[in-house]
């Protein structure tokens, strides 16, 4: 009897998917290209490191003698940092109130912190929450 090579079921380290707006309509850039985001999945080193950092933040708080529960602001900041860390790339622009286009980590932090476009953070969080999204040939993305 031949046994299954369990490594044949390994998940991909990243997932690229097209963002949707709050009405569930696909988003496109002004040039017609899809607004894609690429994220590191639960089987990647980046995701594991980001998850560990999030846990260590809570442990550090307990060791400092504070309550184990994070404040809403701390929880939101931890989630934003987690999402920034697990996002490899996002193909959208973010122009702040001063008219300046943000880039890199600053852009990601602004996107994930902006409650008016919170649907983006929700989409990324939802994709991260399902290992099936990272299987080769997944139809979930």
N, C-alpha and C positions, 0 to 999 in steps of 0.2 A: 504494500500500500504506500502510495506516495503522499507526502505531507505538503501542505500549503507553505510556500515561502512567504511568511507574513510581511516581509519587506516589499512584496509586490502590491501591498495595500497602502504603502506610504503616501502621505499627502504632499502636495506641492508646497514649497516655502512661501509662495506669494499668490495673490489673486488680483487680477485687474478686472474692474467692472465699471459700467457707465452709470454715472450719477443720475438721479431723478429729482425733480423739484417736489414741492410740497403736494402737488396734485398728481404725483406719480408719473409725470411726463418726463421722458428722457431729456437730458440737458445736452446742448451742443454749444461749442464756441462760435464766435462770430464768423469764423472761416468755414463753419460746417462740420468741423471735426468733433467727435464725441468728447464730452467732459468725463474723462476717465480718472479713476483713482486706483493706485496699486498699493496693496497692503500686505504686510507680513502676517502669515497665518500662525495658528497655534502649534504647528510643527516646526517653526523656524526658531533660530537662536535669538533673533531680535524680539520676537514675541515673548519667549521665555524670560529674557532679561527684563523686558518692560513689566511683565507680571510680577517678577521677583522684586523689582523696585517698588511697585505699588504695595506689596505685602510688607516690605521692610519699613515703609513709611508708617504703617500702623503699629508695627512692633516697636519702632523707635519711640512713638508716642506713649505706648504702654510703659516702656522702660524709663521714660522721663517722669513717670508717676501721674500722668494725665489720664483722663478717661480713655478707654479703648475706642470709643466712638469718635469718628472724625466729624468735624463741623460740616454743614452743607457746602461752605466755601472750600474747605480742604478736600472734600469728596469730589467736587467739581474740578478743582485744580489737578487732583490726582488723575481723574479720568481724561482731562485734556492732555496732560503729560503722557499718559499711556497711549492715547490715540496719535499724538505727534510722533512718538517713538516707533509705533508700528506702521506708520504711513511712509512708504518708500517714495511715492510721487503722487501729485494731484495736478491734473491738467485744467486748472481754472485760474483766473486772476482774482486777487483780493485787493481792492483799492480802499484805503481807510478814509475816514471823514476829512482828512487834510488833503485828499487827492493823491496820496502817495501809494504806488503799487508795492505791496509787500512781497517778499520772496523768502524762500527757504523755511526754516523753522518758525520764523516770525509770522509768515503767511499761514502756516499750518495752525499755529497757536491761535491766531485771529479767527480763522475759519471755525475751529472746534470750540472756541469760546463765545462766538456770536449767537445769542439765543434766537435772533431773527432768521438764521439759516441753520437752526438746530437739526433740521431734517438730514443734513449731511452727516453729522456725528452719529445720528440714529442709524443711518444706512450702514456706515462703517462698522458700528458696534454690532449690528444685526448680522452682518456677514462674518465677523470675527467669532460670533457665538455658535457657528455651525461648522464643524469639521468637514462636513460633506461639501461645502463650498470649495474646498481646497483639494478635492480628489481630481485626478486627471480626467478630463472630459466631462466635468460636472456641468449639468444643465441648470444648476441653481444660481449661477452668477449672471 
